[in-house]
Amino acid sequence: MFNVTNRTSSAIRCLLVDPIRGTACVEFKNGYAYSYSNVSRRAIINLLAQPNMSLGFWVNKNCVNAKRTTTLSLQFV
C-alpha cells in the first residue's frame, strides 16, 4: 500500500491506496476510518501520478460516491 499523505487536506488525515488490489483505506479527520474495495485502479494510479490532486475530491469521487466500491467501516469515534 502507498501512503498518500504528502498533501494537505481539510477532511482526510490518512489515505493508503493499493493499485494492485484496487483498495483504499481512508481515515478522516473526524476520527472515522473506512476501507474501500473495488476502487478503480486507473483512478489510484492517476492519484499517485498527480501530486496536486485534492485528496477529498478524489475520495468522494472514487470511494464514497462510486457505485462500484464496497465499504467496510474500520472504527468509530
Biopython code that builds the backbone (N, CA, C, O; Angstrom):
import numpy as np
from Bio.PDB.StructureBuilder import StructureBuilder

atoms = [
    (1, "MET", "N", (0.840, -1.179, 0.000)),
    (1, "MET", "CA", (0.000, 0.000, 0.000)),
    (1, "MET", "C", (0.885, 1.241, 0.000)),
    (1, "MET", "O", (1.956, 1.268, 0.606)),
    (2, "PHE", "N", (0.410, 2.252, -0.688)),
    (2, "PHE", "CA", (1.119, 3.523, -0.758)),
    (2, "PHE", "C", (0.422, 4.538, 0.137)),
    (2, "PHE", "O", (-0.802, 4.669, 0.103)),
    (3, "ASN", "N", (1.196, 5.250, 0.930)),
    (3, "ASN", "CA", (0.675, 6.280, 1.813)),
    (3, "ASN", "C", (0.646, 7.599, 1.045)),
    (3, "ASN", "O", (1.690, 8.084, 0.609)),
    (4, "VAL", "N", (-0.522, 8.174, 0.880)),
    (4, "VAL", "CA", (-0.677, 9.413, 0.114)),
    (4, "VAL", "C", (-0.990, 10.545, 1.099)),
    (4, "VAL", "O", (-2.100, 11.078, 1.097)),
    (5, "THR", "N", (-0.026, 10.908, 1.930)),
    (5, "THR", "CA", (-0.273, 11.956, 2.917)),
    (5, "THR", "C", (0.663, 13.145, 2.745)),
    (5, "THR", "O", (0.778, 13.974, 3.648)),
    (6, "ASN", "N", (1.322, 13.240, 1.621)),
    (6, "ASN", "CA", (2.210, 14.375, 1.386)),
    (6, "ASN", "C", (1.451, 15.603, 0.878)),
    (6, "ASN", "O", (2.047, 16.525, 0.321)),
    (7, "ARG", "N", (0.133, 15.603, 1.075)),
    (7, "ARG", "CA", (-0.722, 16.714, 0.639)),
    (7, "ARG", "C", (-1.573, 17.177, 1.809)),
    (7, "ARG", "O", (-1.890, 16.394, 2.705)),
    (8, "THR", "N", (-1.933, 18.430, 1.798)),
    (8, "THR", "CA", (-2.811, 18.932, 2.847)),
    (8, "THR", "C", (-4.268, 18.678, 2.456)),
    (8, "THR", "O", (-4.630, 18.732, 1.281)),
    (9, "SER", "N", (-5.083, 18.402, 3.459)),
    (9, "SER", "CA", (-6.497, 18.173, 3.223)),
    (9, "SER", "C", (-7.264, 18.604, 4.467)),
    (9, "SER", "O", (-6.829, 18.359, 5.592)),
    (10, "SER", "N", (-8.398, 19.241, 4.257)),
    (10, "SER", "CA", (-9.212, 19.658, 5.396)),
    (10, "SER", "C", (-10.076, 18.516, 5.917)),
    (10, "SER", "O", (-10.648, 18.634, 7.001)),
    (11, "ALA", "N", (-10.189, 17.415, 5.179)),
    (11, "ALA", "CA", (-11.056, 16.307, 5.586)),
    (11, "ALA", "C", (-10.316, 14.989, 5.807)),
    (11, "ALA", "O", (-10.744, 14.176, 6.626)),
    (12, "ILE", "N", (-9.223, 14.767, 5.095)),
    (12, "ILE", "CA", (-8.534, 13.477, 5.113)),
    (12, "ILE", "C", (-7.283, 13.550, 5.991)),
    (12, "ILE", "O", (-6.420, 14.401, 5.778)),
    (13, "ARG", "N", (-7.190, 12.658, 6.974)),
    (13, "ARG", "CA", (-5.991, 12.578, 7.805)),
    (13, "ARG", "C", (-4.964, 11.640, 7.171)),
    (13, "ARG", "O", (-3.771, 11.944, 7.148)),
    (14, "CYS", "N", (-5.431, 10.494, 6.654)),
    (14, "CYS", "CA", (-4.526, 9.500, 6.095)),
    (14, "CYS", "C", (-5.227, 8.763, 4.957)),
    (14, "CYS", "O", (-6.403, 8.413, 5.059)),
    (15, "LEU", "N", (-4.494, 8.535, 3.882)),
    (15, "LEU", "CA", (-5.027, 7.792, 2.742)),
    (15, "LEU", "C", (-3.984, 6.781, 2.297)),
    (15, "LEU", "O", (-2.865, 7.148, 1.938)),
    (16, "LEU", "N", (-4.349, 5.518, 2.323)),
    (16, "LEU", "CA", (-3.495, 4.434, 1.850)),
    (16, "LEU", "C", (-4.173, 3.794, 0.652)),
    (16, "LEU", "O", (-5.358, 3.467, 0.715)),
    (17, "VAL", "N", (-3.439, 3.611, -0.436)),
    (17, "VAL", "CA", (-4.018, 3.015, -1.642)),
    (17, "VAL", "C", (-3.165, 1.853, -2.128)),
    (17, "VAL", "O", (-1.948, 1.840, -1.943)),
    (18, "ASP", "N", (-3.808, 0.892, -2.741)),
    (18, "ASP", "CA", (-3.128, -0.260, -3.321)),
    (18, "ASP", "C", (-3.629, -0.434, -4.762)),
    (18, "ASP", "O", (-4.731, -0.941, -4.973)),
    (19, "PRO", "N", (-2.830, -0.019, -5.750)),
    (19, "PRO", "CA", (-3.280, -0.120, -7.137)),
    (19, "PRO", "C", (-3.371, -1.553, -7.658)),
    (19, "PRO", "O", (-4.081, -1.806, -8.632)),
    (20, "ILE", "N", (-2.676, -2.481, -7.038)),
    (20, "ILE", "CA", (-2.736, -3.878, -7.473)),
    (20, "ILE", "C", (-4.068, -4.510, -7.056)),
    (20, "ILE", "O", (-4.724, -5.170, -7.862)),
    (21, "ARG", "N", (-4.458, -4.309, -5.814)),
    (21, "ARG", "CA", (-5.693, -4.893, -5.292)),
    (21, "ARG", "C", (-6.919, -4.023, -5.520)),
    (21, "ARG", "O", (-8.047, -4.500, -5.396)),
    (22, "GLY", "N", (-6.712, -2.752, -5.851)),
    (22, "GLY", "CA", (-7.840, -1.844, -6.048)),
    (22, "GLY", "C", (-8.522, -1.492, -4.746)),
    (22, "GLY", "O", (-9.750, -1.468, -4.662)),
    (23, "THR", "N", (-7.712, -1.217, -3.720)),
    (23, "THR", "CA", (-8.265, -0.877, -2.416)),
    (23, "THR", "C", (-7.745, 0.477, -1.941)),
    (23, "THR", "O", (-6.691, 0.947, -2.368)),
    (24, "ALA", "N", (-8.517, 1.085, -1.046)),
    (24, "ALA", "CA", (-8.118, 2.349, -0.430)),
    (24, "ALA", "C", (-8.601, 2.341, 1.017)),
    (24, "ALA", "O", (-9.734, 1.952, 1.299)),
    (25, "CYS", "N", (-7.737, 2.770, 1.925)),
    (25, "CYS", "CA", (-8.092, 2.932, 3.331)),
    (25, "CYS", "C", (-8.009, 4.418, 3.636)),
    (25, "CYS", "O", (-6.981, 5.058, 3.412)),
    (26, "VAL", "N", (-9.107, 4.956, 4.151)),
    (26, "VAL", "CA", (-9.210, 6.395, 4.392)),
    (26, "VAL", "C", (-9.494, 6.634, 5.865)),
    (26, "VAL", "O", (-10.412, 6.043, 6.433)),
    (27, "GLU", "N", (-8.699, 7.506, 6.482)),
    (27, "GLU", "CA", (-9.003, 7.977, 7.826)),
    (27, "GLU", "C", (-9.331, 9.453, 7.714)),
    (27, "GLU", "O", (-8.518, 10.258, 7.260)),
    (28, "PHE", "N", (-10.540, 9.791, 8.136)),
    (28, "PHE", "CA", (-10.975, 11.174, 8.094)),
    (28, "PHE", "C", (-10.542, 11.894, 9.365)),
    (28, "PHE", "O", (-10.278, 11.258, 10.386)),
    (29, "LYS", "N", (-10.471, 13.201, 9.304)),
    (29, "LYS", "CA", (-10.045, 13.980, 10.459)),
    (29, "LYS", "C", (-11.045, 13.938, 11.603)),
    (29, "LYS", "O", (-10.701, 14.289, 12.732)),
    (30, "ASN", "N", (-12.276, 13.516, 11.337)),
    (30, "ASN", "CA", (-13.271, 13.395, 12.404)),
    (30, "ASN", "C", (-13.132, 12.080, 13.175)),
    (30, "ASN", "O", (-13.894, 11.822, 14.108)),
    (31, "GLY", "N", (-12.154, 11.246, 12.783)),
    (31, "GLY", "CA", (-11.887, 10.006, 13.501)),
    (31, "GLY", "C", (-12.437, 8.750, 12.850)),
    (31, "GLY", "O", (-12.046, 7.648, 13.232)),
    (32, "TYR", "N", (-13.322, 8.879, 11.890)),
    (32, "TYR", "CA", (-13.875, 7.724, 11.207)),
    (32, "TYR", "C", (-12.877, 7.201, 10.173)),
    (32, "TYR", "O", (-12.157, 7.970, 9.536)),
    (33, "ALA", "N", (-12.853, 5.875, 10.023)),
    (33, "ALA", "CA", (-11.955, 5.254, 9.046)),
    (33, "ALA", "C", (-12.716, 4.174, 8.284)),
    (33, "ALA", "O", (-13.525, 3.442, 8.853)),
    (34, "TYR", "N", (-12.441, 4.094, 6.993)),
    (34, "TYR", "CA", (-13.138, 3.144, 6.130)),
    (34, "TYR", "C", (-12.147, 2.500, 5.171)),
    (34, "TYR", "O", (-11.151, 3.104, 4.772)),
    (35, "SER", "N", (-12.449, 1.269, 4.817)),
    (35, "SER", "CA", (-11.704, 0.563, 3.783)),
    (35, "SER", "C", (-12.633, 0.389, 2.597)),
    (35, "SER", "O", (-13.775, -0.043, 2.754)),
    (36, "TYR", "N", (-12.150, 0.720, 1.423)),
    (36, "TYR", "CA", (-12.937, 0.611, 0.196)),
    (36, "TYR", "C", (-12.285, -0.419, -0.721)),
    (36, "TYR", "O", (-11.073, -0.382, -0.934)),
    (37, "SER", "N", (-13.068, -1.320, -1.254)),
    (37, "SER", "CA", (-12.558, -2.291, -2.220)),
    (37, "SER", "C", (-13.228, -2.050, -3.565)),
    (37, "SER", "O", (-14.251, -1.371, -3.653)),
    (38, "ASN", "N", (-12.638, -2.614, -4.603)),
    (38, "ASN", "CA", (-13.086, -2.445, -5.982)),
    (38, "ASN", "C", (-12.994, -0.983, -6.432)),
    (38, "ASN", "O", (-13.821, -0.508, -7.211)),
    (39, "VAL", "N", (-11.976, -0.282, -5.930)),
    (39, "VAL", "CA", (-11.704, 1.090, -6.356)),
    (39, "VAL", "C", (-11.011, 1.026, -7.715)),
    (39, "VAL", "O", (-10.204, 0.130, -7.962)),
    (40, "SER", "N", (-11.320, 1.957, -8.578)),
    (40, "SER", "CA", (-10.716, 1.990, -9.911)),
    (40, "SER", "C", (-9.193, 2.045, -9.816)),
    (40, "SER", "O", (-8.629, 2.963, -9.219)),
    (41, "ARG", "N", (-8.543, 1.059, -10.406)),
    (41, "ARG", "CA", (-7.078, 1.034, -10.404)),
    (41, "ARG", "C", (-6.513, 2.203, -11.207)),
    (41, "ARG", "O", (-5.471, 2.763, -10.865)),
    (42, "ARG", "N", (-7.199, 2.552, -12.252)),
    (42, "ARG", "CA", (-6.775, 3.695, -13.064)),
    (42, "ARG", "C", (-6.837, 4.982, -12.247)),
    (42, "ARG", "O", (-5.947, 5.826, -12.355)),
    (43, "ALA", "N", (-7.877, 5.139, -11.434)),
    (43, "ALA", "CA", (-8.001, 6.323, -10.583)),
    (43, "ALA", "C", (-6.898, 6.357, -9.527)),
    (43, "ALA", "O", (-6.367, 7.423, -9.216)),
    (44, "ILE", "N", (-6.551, 5.193, -8.975)),
    (44, "ILE", "CA", (-5.475, 5.135, -7.980)),
    (44, "ILE", "C", (-4.147, 5.541, -8.602)),
    (44, "ILE", "O", (-3.403, 6.330, -8.019)),
    (45, "ILE", "N", (-3.848, 5.016, -9.766)),
    (45, "ILE", "CA", (-2.587, 5.364, -10.439)),
    (45, "ILE", "C", (-2.562, 6.837, -10.805)),
    (45, "ILE", "O", (-1.527, 7.492, -10.685)),
    (46, "ASN", "N", (-3.692, 7.359, -11.248)),
    (46, "ASN", "CA", (-3.785, 8.780, -11.574)),
    (46, "ASN", "C", (-3.539, 9.637, -10.328)),
    (46, "ASN", "O", (-2.864, 10.663, -10.410)),
    (47, "LEU", "N", (-4.074, 9.230, -9.189)),
    (47, "LEU", "CA", (-3.850, 9.952, -7.940)),
    (47, "LEU", "C", (-2.369, 9.962, -7.570)),
    (47, "LEU", "O", (-1.831, 10.996, -7.175)),
    (48, "LEU", "N", (-1.720, 8.822, -7.697)),
    (48, "LEU", "CA", (-0.295, 8.738, -7.365)),
    (48, "LEU", "C", (0.563, 9.562, -8.316)),
    (48, "LEU", "O", (1.611, 10.073, -7.919)),
    (49, "ALA", "N", (0.129, 9.698, -9.571)),
    (49, "ALA", "CA", (0.898, 10.434, -10.573)),
    (49, "ALA", "C", (0.656, 11.940, -10.539)),
    (49, "ALA", "O", (1.476, 12.708, -11.043)),
    (50, "GLN", "N", (-0.453, 12.367, -9.954)),
    (50, "GLN", "CA", (-0.818, 13.790, -9.937)),
    (50, "GLN", "C", (-0.663, 14.364, -8.521)),
    (50, "GLN", "O", (-1.579, 14.235, -7.709)),
    (51, "PRO", "N", (0.462, 14.987, -8.216)),
    (51, "PRO", "CA", (0.709, 15.472, -6.848)),
    (51, "PRO", "C", (-0.174, 16.642, -6.424)),
    (51, "PRO", "O", (-0.226, 16.956, -5.235)),
    (52, "ASN", "N", (-0.857, 17.287, -7.337)),
    (52, "ASN", "CA", (-1.700, 18.428, -6.993)),
    (52, "ASN", "C", (-3.175, 18.071, -6.842)),
    (52, "ASN", "O", (-3.991, 18.951, -6.567)),
    (53, "MET", "N", (-3.528, 16.815, -7.015)),
    (53, "MET", "CA", (-4.925, 16.410, -6.941)),
    (53, "MET", "C", (-5.419, 16.468, -5.491)),
    (53, "MET", "O", (-4.716, 16.047, -4.572)),
    (54, "SER", "N", (-6.611, 16.983, -5.300)),
    (54, "SER", "CA", (-7.225, 17.092, -3.985)),
    (54, "SER", "C", (-7.594, 15.710, -3.447)),
    (54, "SER", "O", (-8.258, 14.929, -4.129)),
    (55, "LEU", "N", (-7.163, 15.415, -2.225)),
    (55, "LEU", "CA", (-7.483, 14.118, -1.629)),
    (55, "LEU", "C", (-8.975, 13.988, -1.353)),
    (55, "LEU", "O", (-9.565, 12.941, -1.617)),
    (56, "GLY", "N", (-9.587, 15.039, -0.827)),
    (56, "GLY", "CA", (-11.016, 14.994, -0.543)),
    (56, "GLY", "C", (-11.842, 14.771, -1.792)),
    (56, "GLY", "O", (-12.770, 13.963, -1.795)),
    (57, "PHE", "N", (-11.506, 15.487, -2.855)),
    (57, "PHE", "CA", (-12.205, 15.312, -4.128)),
    (57, "PHE", "C", (-12.043, 13.881, -4.623)),
    (57, "PHE", "O", (-13.014, 13.259, -5.053)),
    (58, "TRP", "N", (-10.828, 13.359, -4.566)),
    (58, "TRP", "CA", (-10.554, 12.019, -5.062)),
    (58, "TRP", "C", (-11.337, 10.972, -4.266)),
    (58, "TRP", "O", (-11.957, 10.082, -4.848)),
    (59, "VAL", "N", (-11.308, 11.081, -2.944)),
    (59, "VAL", "CA", (-12.016, 10.112, -2.095)),
    (59, "VAL", "C", (-13.520, 10.168, -2.350)),
    (59, "VAL", "O", (-14.168, 9.128, -2.468)),
    (60, "ASN", "N", (-14.070, 11.360, -2.436)),
    (60, "ASN", "CA", (-15.511, 11.478, -2.700)),
    (60, "ASN", "C", (-15.895, 10.870, -4.039)),
    (60, "ASN", "O", (-16.891, 10.153, -4.134)),
    (61, "LYS", "N", (-15.116, 11.151, -5.067)),
    (61, "LYS", "CA", (-15.451, 10.673, -6.414)),
    (61, "LYS", "C", (-15.215, 9.170, -6.581)),
    (61, "LYS", "O", (-16.044, 8.480, -7.173)),
    (62, "ASN", "N", (-14.107, 8.661, -6.071)),
    (62, "ASN", "CA", (-13.703, 7.287, -6.369)),
    (62, "ASN", "C", (-13.981, 6.271, -5.266)),
    (62, "ASN", "O", (-13.861, 5.067, -5.491)),
    (63, "CYS", "N", (-14.349, 6.740, -4.083)),
    (63, "CYS", "CA", (-14.629, 5.818, -2.978)),
    (63, "CYS", "C", (-16.039, 6.007, -2.430)),
    (63, "CYS", "O", (-16.860, 5.092, -2.492)),
    (64, "VAL", "N", (-16.318, 7.182, -1.901)),
    (64, "VAL", "CA", (-17.590, 7.433, -1.217)),
    (64, "VAL", "C", (-18.773, 7.390, -2.177)),
    (64, "VAL", "O", (-19.765, 6.719, -1.894)),
    (65, "ASN", "N", (-18.692, 8.083, -3.294)),
    (65, "ASN", "CA", (-19.821, 8.193, -4.221)),
    (65, "ASN", "C", (-19.740, 7.267, -5.433)),
    (65, "ASN", "O", (-20.552, 7.382, -6.351)),
    (66, "ALA", "N", (-18.783, 6.364, -5.446)),
    (66, "ALA", "CA", (-18.656, 5.439, -6.580)),
    (66, "ALA", "C", (-19.559, 4.235, -6.353)),
    (66, "ALA", "O", (-19.507, 3.611, -5.293)),
    (67, "LYS", "N", (-20.379, 3.908, -7.334)),
    (67, "LYS", "CA", (-21.306, 2.790, -7.215)),
    (67, "LYS", "C", (-20.593, 1.450, -7.181)),
    (67, "LYS", "O", (-21.133, 0.480, -6.650)),
    (68, "ARG", "N", (-19.404, 1.379, -7.729)),
    (68, "ARG", "CA", (-18.695, 0.106, -7.843)),
    (68, "ARG", "C", (-17.997, -0.325, -6.568)),
    (68, "ARG", "O", (-17.670, -1.503, -6.422)),
    (69, "THR", "N", (-17.755, 0.598, -5.633)),
    (69, "THR", "CA", (-16.967, 0.267, -4.450)),
    (69, "THR", "C", (-17.805, -0.371, -3.350)),
    (69, "THR", "O", (-19.016, -0.167, -3.265)),
    (70, "THR", "N", (-17.131, -1.143, -2.519)),
    (70, "THR", "CA", (-17.713, -1.736, -1.327)),
    (70, "THR", "C", (-17.013, -1.119, -0.129)),
    (70, "THR", "O", (-15.791, -0.966, -0.136)),
    (71, "THR", "N", (-17.774, -0.761, 0.902)),
    (71, "THR", "CA", (-17.240, -0.060, 2.053)),
    (71, "THR", "C", (-17.256, -0.931, 3.294)),
    (71, "THR", "O", (-18.216, -1.658, 3.549)),
    (72, "LEU", "N", (-16.170, -0.848, 4.069)),
    (72, "LEU", "CA", (-16.086, -1.513, 5.354)),
    (72, "LEU", "C", (-15.646, -0.478, 6.375)),
    (72, "LEU", "O", (-14.594, 0.143, 6.220)),
    (73, "SER", "N", (-16.444, -0.288, 7.418)),
    (73, "SER", "CA", (-16.090, 0.654, 8.473)),
    (73, "SER", "C", (-15.006, 0.047, 9.343)),
    (73, "SER", "O", (-15.142, -1.092, 9.791)),
    (74, "LEU", "N", (-13.924, 0.789, 9.592)),
    (74, "LEU", "CA", (-12.805, 0.273, 10.368)),
    (74, "LEU", "C", (-12.872, 0.658, 11.828)),
    (74, "LEU", "O", (-12.419, -0.103, 12.684)),
    (75, "GLN", "N", (-13.428, 1.826, 12.138)),
    (75, "GLN", "CA", (-13.525, 2.256, 13.531)),
    (75, "GLN", "C", (-14.526, 3.383, 13.658)),
    (75, "GLN", "O", (-14.878, 4.032, 12.674)),
    (76, "PHE", "N", (-14.971, 3.605, 14.850)),
    (76, "PHE", "CA", (-15.873, 4.714, 15.145)),
    (76, "PHE", "C", (-15.274, 5.541, 16.259)),
    (76, "PHE", "O", (-14.485, 5.053, 17.067)),
    (77, "VAL", "N", (-15.663, 6.805, 16.285)),
    (77, "VAL", "CA", (-15.188, 7.722, 17.321)),
    (77, "VAL", "C", (-15.789, 7.328, 18.651)),
    (77, "VAL", "O", (-15.520, 7.972, 19.665)),
]
sb = StructureBuilder()
sb.init_structure("model")
sb.init_model(0)
sb.init_chain("A")
sb.init_seg("    ")
for serial, (resi, resn, name, xyz) in enumerate(atoms, 1):
    if name == "N":
        sb.init_residue(resn, " ", resi, " ")
    sb.init_atom(name, np.array(xyz, "f"), 0.0, 1.0, " ", f" {name:<3s}", serial, name[0])
structure = sb.get_structure()
